[in-house]
Every structure is written in structure tokens, then in C-alpha cells.
Amino acid sequence: MPAACTAVLFVPEYWKPIRITQYSVGIEDIIFSFATGGIVWIFVSFSVGRNFSYNMALSTLIKRYLALVALGVFFIYILNRSTKWGVMAEALVGIIIIGLILLMRFRFKSWRIALAGSLLFTLYYSIIMGISLKLFPHMILFWNNNNLWGLSVFNVPLEEIVWAFGYGAVWPLAMAYVFNLNISERDPKTASSVFWSRKKWMKPEQII
């Protein structure tokens, strides 16, 4: 949910949606950030056929989360000062750089969760956006067309689809880092996820 604060970077350069309130960050931004993060993780946990365990130390969680936030803001700031690509392109490049750093951090062993997140979330998000724009065509006016790439897929701005792909790939890697996740091989015939894993309820010293 804290990622909702980045909305101030995108309004009005990228888009200006109608909100309940007139604040720079609205309740809609908070709900959107919470929902997309949860949806990506659900897709990953049910699709890669693996067992997740984690040792969630609060101090480590906070430090790692803040480190990723600081890194993301740093890249966006540098790109914003040195390029004229536009805020969405700059954010996408920043996301890609962080994703590559995390992949190297995991020695590319977590590529499956990045692939699952990117493909499944992009498909889901594209369908939802396509249906929304079909039902409510006036929504296209929320985007600042003068600053868009000018390409779309089923009326969905290409930036949105590329964002979904990048976000779906990097967010699982970010959470794997923040929560110190361990991904172990498991029987693919047994349907399970991080939510149903018995290891979730064990103490850290009990996790093997």
C-alpha cells in the first residue's frame, strides 16, 4: 500500500483520474496498490507449484522494504533529471533495473516466479482494463494522450500493458527479498500455496 504515494509522480503528467477526494493520493490509489500486489502474489503462489517458507523478522522486513523504496526513488529521480522520456517510461526503466538487481541477488534462481507473475498478471490486467474501457469508454480521457506513446491494444494504452508486465515480474522478486522467502521444490500434484503451507505457522528455527 505505501506504493500508492507514487501516484503524485503520475498526476497530471501521465493521467488525471476522477477521485472521490481532491488529494494528490486518493483512497483509490491505496486500494489499487493493495489489490495489485495481492493479486500478483496469489497468481505466483498458485502457479509455480512450489512451497514457500519465510523467516519474517520485522526489523529486517522494514530495512529491506525501505531499501527497495529508496532504490526505486533514486533511479526515477536520476532518470527524470537526465532524460525526457516521461514519468511512466522512467518508472518502467527503474522497475526493470531493480528486477535485474534482485535476479542477480537470487543468482537467477527465482526467475520462475518473475515469469509467472509477469505473464499471468499482464493477461489479467489487460482483460480487466479492456472490459472496463469497453463498458466505460470515457475512461480513456483520464490519460494524458499528449504524453502517451500513442499505441494501444484493445483500446488499452500500451504503457499500461508494459507496466503490468514489469510490475508482475518484479513485485514477486521484491517480496521474496523483503520477506526472506525460501522457495523449495515440492510435489506439483499437491495443490497448495504460501497461504496453506504448514510452515507458515512454524517458528523460524523449525523451518528446514
MARLUM-225962 format. One record per residue (C-alpha): residue in one letter; x, y, z. Coordinates in nm, 2 decimals, always signed. Example, Ala and Ser with C-alpha at 12.3 -4.5 7.8 and 13.67 -1.06 7.14 Angstrom:
BEGIN
+---+--------+--------+--------+
| r |     xx |     yy |     zz |
+---+--------+--------+--------+
| A |  +1.23 |  -0.45 |  +0.78 |
| S |  +1.37 |  -0.11 |  +0.71 |
+---+--------+--------+--------+
***
This chain:
BEGIN
+---+--------+--------+--------+
| r |     xx |     yy |     zz |
+---+--------+--------+--------+
| M |  +0.00 |  +0.00 |  +0.00 |
| P |  +0.28 |  +0.25 |  +0.06 |
| A |  +0.35 |  +0.24 |  -0.31 |
| A |  +0.03 |  +0.44 |  -0.36 |
| C |  +0.22 |  +0.75 |  -0.27 |
| T |  +0.40 |  +0.73 |  -0.61 |
| A |  +0.07 |  +0.85 |  -0.76 |
| V |  +0.19 |  +1.21 |  -0.71 |
| L |  +0.45 |  +1.15 |  -0.97 |
| F |  +0.20 |  +1.05 |  -1.24 |
| V |  -0.07 |  +1.32 |  -1.19 |
| P |  -0.13 |  +1.51 |  -1.41 |
| E |  +0.17 |  +1.43 |  -1.65 |
| Y |  +0.06 |  +1.08 |  -1.72 |
| W |  -0.31 |  +1.08 |  -1.62 |
| K |  -0.57 |  +1.25 |  -1.41 |
| P |  -0.85 |  +1.02 |  -1.29 |
| I |  -1.16 |  +1.13 |  -1.12 |
| R |  -1.13 |  +1.06 |  -0.75 |
| I |  -1.37 |  +1.08 |  -0.45 |
| T |  -1.14 |  +1.35 |  -0.30 |
| Q |  -0.91 |  +1.60 |  -0.45 |
| Y |  -0.59 |  +1.49 |  -0.26 |
| S |  -0.28 |  +1.40 |  -0.46 |
| V |  -0.31 |  +1.04 |  -0.33 |
| G |  -0.66 |  +0.91 |  -0.31 |
| I |  -0.82 |  +0.61 |  -0.14 |
| E |  -0.85 |  +0.47 |  -0.50 |
| D |  -0.47 |  +0.47 |  -0.52 |
| I |  -0.43 |  +0.28 |  -0.19 |
| I |  -0.69 |  +0.02 |  -0.29 |
| F |  -0.53 |  -0.02 |  -0.63 |
| S |  -0.18 |  -0.07 |  -0.49 |
| F |  -0.31 |  -0.32 |  -0.22 |
| A |  -0.51 |  -0.52 |  -0.48 |
| T |  -0.24 |  -0.54 |  -0.75 |
| G |  +0.02 |  -0.65 |  -0.50 |
| G |  -0.21 |  -0.92 |  -0.36 |
| I |  -0.33 |  -1.04 |  -0.70 |
| V |  +0.03 |  -1.08 |  -0.83 |
| W |  +0.13 |  -1.28 |  -0.53 |
| I |  -0.18 |  -1.51 |  -0.55 |
| F |  -0.10 |  -1.58 |  -0.91 |
| V |  +0.26 |  -1.67 |  -0.83 |
| S |  +0.19 |  -1.88 |  -0.52 |
| F |  -0.07 |  -2.09 |  -0.71 |
| S |  +0.11 |  -2.12 |  -1.04 |
| V |  +0.47 |  -2.21 |  -0.99 |
| G |  +0.40 |  -2.53 |  -0.80 |
| R |  +0.64 |  -2.47 |  -0.52 |
| N |  +0.64 |  -2.44 |  -0.14 |
| F |  +0.72 |  -2.11 |  +0.03 |
| S |  +0.86 |  -2.06 |  +0.37 |
| Y |  +0.99 |  -1.75 |  +0.53 |
| N |  +1.15 |  -1.61 |  +0.84 |
| M |  +0.98 |  -1.28 |  +0.89 |
| A |  +1.19 |  -1.06 |  +1.12 |
| L |  +1.02 |  -0.72 |  +1.15 |
| S |  +1.34 |  -0.52 |  +1.16 |
| T |  +1.48 |  -0.69 |  +0.85 |
| L |  +1.15 |  -0.65 |  +0.67 |
| I |  +1.14 |  -0.28 |  +0.73 |
| K |  +1.50 |  -0.23 |  +0.63 |
| R |  +1.47 |  -0.43 |  +0.31 |
| Y |  +1.15 |  -0.26 |  +0.22 |
| L |  +1.28 |  +0.09 |  +0.27 |
| A |  +1.60 |  +0.00 |  +0.08 |
| L |  +1.39 |  -0.10 |  -0.22 |
| V |  +1.18 |  +0.21 |  -0.20 |
| A |  +1.49 |  +0.43 |  -0.17 |
| L |  +1.65 |  +0.25 |  -0.47 |
| G |  +1.33 |  +0.29 |  -0.68 |
| V |  +1.31 |  +0.66 |  -0.60 |
| F |  +1.68 |  +0.71 |  -0.67 |
| F |  +1.65 |  +0.56 |  -1.02 |
| I |  +1.34 |  +0.75 |  -1.11 |
| Y |  +1.50 |  +1.07 |  -0.99 |
| I |  +1.82 |  +1.02 |  -1.19 |
| L |  +1.62 |  +0.92 |  -1.50 |
| N |  +1.39 |  +1.22 |  -1.46 |
| R |  +1.68 |  +1.46 |  -1.43 |
| S |  +1.88 |  +1.31 |  -1.72 |
| T |  +1.61 |  +1.21 |  -1.97 |
| K |  +1.29 |  +1.34 |  -2.12 |
| W |  +1.12 |  +1.00 |  -2.16 |
| G |  +0.82 |  +1.08 |  -1.94 |
| V |  +0.73 |  +0.96 |  -1.60 |
| M |  +0.59 |  +0.62 |  -1.70 |
| A |  +0.89 |  +0.53 |  -1.92 |
| E |  +1.13 |  +0.64 |  -1.64 |
| A |  +0.93 |  +0.43 |  -1.38 |
| L |  +0.94 |  +0.13 |  -1.61 |
| V |  +1.32 |  +0.15 |  -1.66 |
| G |  +1.36 |  +0.19 |  -1.29 |
| I |  +1.14 |  -0.12 |  -1.23 |
| I |  +1.35 |  -0.32 |  -1.48 |
| I |  +1.68 |  -0.22 |  -1.32 |
| I |  +1.55 |  -0.32 |  -0.97 |
| G |  +1.43 |  -0.65 |  -1.12 |
| L |  +1.77 |  -0.73 |  -1.26 |
| I |  +1.94 |  -0.64 |  -0.94 |
| L |  +1.70 |  -0.88 |  -0.75 |
| L |  +1.75 |  -1.16 |  -1.00 |
| M |  +2.13 |  -1.13 |  -0.95 |
| R |  +2.07 |  -1.12 |  -0.58 |
| F |  +1.90 |  -1.46 |  -0.61 |
| R |  +2.15 |  -1.58 |  -0.86 |
| F |  +1.87 |  -1.61 |  -1.12 |
| K |  +1.71 |  -1.90 |  -0.92 |
| S |  +1.38 |  -1.71 |  -0.88 |
| W |  +1.32 |  -1.65 |  -1.25 |
| R |  +1.01 |  -1.87 |  -1.24 |
| I |  +0.82 |  -1.65 |  -1.00 |
| A |  +0.91 |  -1.35 |  -1.21 |
| L |  +0.79 |  -1.52 |  -1.53 |
| A |  +0.47 |  -1.64 |  -1.37 |
| G |  +0.39 |  -1.30 |  -1.23 |
| S |  +0.46 |  -1.11 |  -1.55 |
| L |  +0.26 |  -1.34 |  -1.78 |
| L |  -0.04 |  -1.40 |  -1.56 |
| F |  -0.08 |  -1.05 |  -1.42 |
| T |  -0.04 |  -0.90 |  -1.77 |
| L |  -0.31 |  -1.12 |  -1.91 |
| Y |  -0.54 |  -1.05 |  -1.61 |
| Y |  -0.48 |  -0.67 |  -1.61 |
| S |  -0.52 |  -0.64 |  -1.99 |
| I |  -0.85 |  -0.82 |  -1.97 |
| I |  -0.98 |  -0.61 |  -1.68 |
| M |  -0.87 |  -0.29 |  -1.84 |
| G |  -1.01 |  -0.39 |  -2.18 |
| I |  -1.35 |  -0.47 |  -2.03 |
| S |  -1.35 |  -0.15 |  -1.82 |
| L |  -1.28 |  +0.07 |  -2.13 |
| K |  -1.54 |  -0.12 |  -2.33 |
| L |  -1.81 |  -0.06 |  -2.06 |
| F |  -1.69 |  +0.29 |  -1.97 |
| P |  -1.53 |  +0.44 |  -2.29 |
| H |  -1.50 |  +0.78 |  -2.13 |
| M |  -1.22 |  +0.64 |  -1.90 |
| I |  -0.97 |  +0.68 |  -2.19 |
| L |  -1.00 |  +1.06 |  -2.12 |
| F |  -0.83 |  +1.00 |  -1.78 |
| W |  -0.49 |  +0.95 |  -1.95 |
| N |  -0.30 |  +1.25 |  -2.08 |
| N |  -0.29 |  +1.15 |  -2.45 |
| N |  -0.03 |  +1.42 |  -2.53 |
| N |  +0.23 |  +1.23 |  -2.32 |
| L |  +0.14 |  +0.88 |  -2.42 |
| W |  +0.33 |  +0.66 |  -2.67 |
| G |  +0.03 |  +0.67 |  -2.90 |
| L |  -0.01 |  +0.29 |  -2.92 |
| S |  -0.28 |  +0.07 |  -2.77 |
| V |  -0.41 |  -0.28 |  -2.75 |
| F |  -0.79 |  -0.32 |  -2.75 |
| N |  -0.80 |  +0.05 |  -2.66 |
| V |  -0.57 |  -0.01 |  -2.35 |
| P |  -0.27 |  +0.23 |  -2.37 |
| L |  +0.05 |  +0.03 |  -2.43 |
| E |  +0.21 |  +0.19 |  -2.13 |
| E |  -0.05 |  +0.01 |  -1.90 |
| I |  +0.03 |  -0.33 |  -2.05 |
| V |  +0.40 |  -0.28 |  -2.03 |
| W |  +0.37 |  -0.16 |  -1.67 |
| A |  +0.16 |  -0.48 |  -1.58 |
| F |  +0.44 |  -0.70 |  -1.73 |
| G |  +0.72 |  -0.52 |  -1.55 |
| Y |  +0.53 |  -0.50 |  -1.22 |
| G |  +0.41 |  -0.86 |  -1.24 |
| A |  +0.77 |  -0.97 |  -1.28 |
| V |  +0.95 |  -0.76 |  -1.02 |
| W |  +0.69 |  -0.75 |  -0.74 |
| P |  +0.73 |  -1.12 |  -0.66 |
| L |  +1.11 |  -1.08 |  -0.65 |
| A |  +1.08 |  -0.78 |  -0.43 |
| M |  +0.86 |  -0.97 |  -0.18 |
| A |  +1.08 |  -1.27 |  -0.19 |
| Y |  +1.37 |  -1.04 |  -0.09 |
| V |  +1.17 |  -0.84 |  +0.18 |
| F |  +1.02 |  -1.15 |  +0.35 |
| N |  +1.34 |  -1.36 |  +0.31 |
| L |  +1.15 |  -1.63 |  +0.13 |
| N |  +1.28 |  -1.97 |  +0.07 |
| I |  +1.14 |  -2.15 |  -0.24 |
| S |  +1.17 |  -2.53 |  -0.22 |
| E |  +1.08 |  -2.80 |  -0.47 |
| R |  +0.75 |  -2.98 |  -0.40 |
| D |  +0.52 |  -3.23 |  -0.54 |
| P |  +0.33 |  -3.05 |  -0.83 |
| K |  +0.03 |  -3.28 |  -0.79 |
| T |  -0.04 |  -3.14 |  -0.44 |
| A |  -0.23 |  -2.81 |  -0.47 |
| S |  -0.10 |  -2.56 |  -0.22 |
| S |  +0.03 |  -2.21 |  -0.17 |
| V |  +0.20 |  -1.99 |  +0.08 |
| F |  -0.13 |  -1.94 |  +0.25 |
| W |  -0.19 |  -2.31 |  +0.31 |
| S |  +0.17 |  -2.40 |  +0.38 |
| R |  +0.21 |  -2.56 |  +0.73 |
| K |  +0.55 |  -2.39 |  +0.75 |
| K |  +0.38 |  -2.06 |  +0.78 |
| W |  +0.28 |  -2.14 |  +1.14 |
| M |  +0.61 |  -2.28 |  +1.25 |
| K |  +0.88 |  -2.08 |  +1.43 |
| P |  +1.18 |  -1.99 |  +1.22 |
| E |  +1.40 |  -2.24 |  +1.39 |
| Q |  +1.15 |  -2.52 |  +1.29 |
| I |  +1.17 |  -2.44 |  +0.92 |
| I |  +1.41 |  -2.67 |  +0.74 |
+---+--------+--------+--------+
***
